[in-house]
Amino acid sequence: MKRAKKKLPSPQFSFQHILTAGIALSAFTLCASILVWAYPSLVSRAVSLPKELLARSGQASVETETDSTMASSPELPSEREDSQKGLEELISSGELGEIKDFDTYLTAEQDETAYYYIMDSAMGPMIYYNQGDSRWADYLYGGSDPMRSHGCGPTAAAMVISSFSPASLTPPEAAEWAASNGFYARGQGSYHSLITGSLTAYGLNVQSVTERSQEHVSDLLKEGSILIALMGKGSLTQNGHFIIITQILENGNVRIADPNSYSNSTKEWKLSQLLSELKQSRDSGAPLWAVSLPSEG
């Protein structure tokens, strides 16, 4: 036997209910009209408020995500900053250097020292490398010549590249690069073209300094360049030797980074004295190069 479905009573609306609802709606409309007429700014505020709340909610979400990301992934130092960690400052001794202080035969300091120093320069902090460092003194440049006696060029290049480019290069790595790219001169060290070739390859600006007056060279240092100098055969060296003139001091003297001598790198030098000992060579921009950072843009 089928069970009959119970019918729900249909809603009954009396005339009184309809009349009451109409009066309420009319009153609400009238009040709203009066508010719009008296306070028009309320309408624009009512429209913009939901948008502002939504925007603030989104902004808060982005800031929270950003803060969370920064907390979990702190900014890492650049390779240059990382390579300079733990280095001691190479401080000037205040002693005035003399040409006779240079090693005539360019055999780097014979000891088991490893050098971990950084020094001031016109371009900023610069790593100091020594070709006689115990870590690579016996490395054979070009497979034949020890860094200790033939590596001043790659060592000077490594100092500049590691300090002022994104790359980090040790003297043996610079020597390997030089030999692979045709800048190694068997039994003599490096061709003069190594300076321009290596530094420009790593993004630095290098210009030959053809006006080698003391005034002009001083201006280059004051303007933020460092100078790589090829010292000539004579009282300084039997062959040739690359050094870096790093900065000019208030008294007019200069500091140098000598790849062959830590001691020389702590002294002050008369600029005129160094300029008078430059090698009499004019190939590949020698004997003096100005190095600067690439211009932005």
C-alpha positions, 0 to 999 in steps of 0.5 A: 500500500503506497503511502501518501506524501504529505503536502507542505502548506504554501506560504500565505501572504496577507495584504497587511504583510505586503503593505508593511514591507512596502512601507519599510522599503520606501523608508529605507530608499528615502533615508538612503537618498537623503544620505547621498544628497547630504554626504556624497563622499560616503558613496565613493568611500563605500565603493572604495573600501572593499577594494582597499581592504582587498589590496591591504590583504594582498600586500600583507600576504606578499610582505609575509611571503617575502619576510619568510623567504628572506628568513629562510634564505639569507643573502649570500656574500659575493665571491669577491667578499667571500674570497676576502674573508679572514685576510689581515690588513697589509699595513704600511710600515711608514718606511721609505723604500729604496730601489736597492730594496728590490731583489735583483735576481727576482727570486721570491722570498725563500721561506714557507710563508703563506700570505693572507693579506688585503691592502688599500688601493685607489680602486678599493680593497685589494688582495695581496698575492706573492709569487713565492707563497708556499702554496704555489712557489714551485708551481711550474708556469708553462710546465717549465718555469717556477712561479717563484722566479718567473710568476710576477705577471700572473701574480699581479694579474691575479691580484687585480682580477680577484679583487675587482672582477666577479672572478676569483683567481689564484696565481697558478690559475692565472698562470695556467690561463696565461699559458693557455692563451699565448702569454707565457714566454718560456724562460722569461716569464710573461709577454707584456701583452698579458696585462691587457689580455688578461684584465680585459678578458675579465671585464676590466678597463686597461689603458696604456699610459703614454704620458708618464709625467709624475703629475699625470700619473699622480692624477690617475691614482687620485681619480681612482685608477691603479697602475701596473708598472713594468720595471726595467733592467737595471738597478731593480731587476736583471730582466723585467718585473711587474708591480702594481702601484696601488695608491698615492698618499697625502705626502705624495708618496705611493704604495705598491704591491710587489708580487716578489716582496711582501716587505716592499709592499709595506713601504712608501715609495717616491713616485719619481723614483719608480717612474725613472726605473720603468722598462724602456719598452713600448710594446703592448702598452708597456711599460705602464698601464692604468686599470679601472672599473668598467663604466656603468651602463 
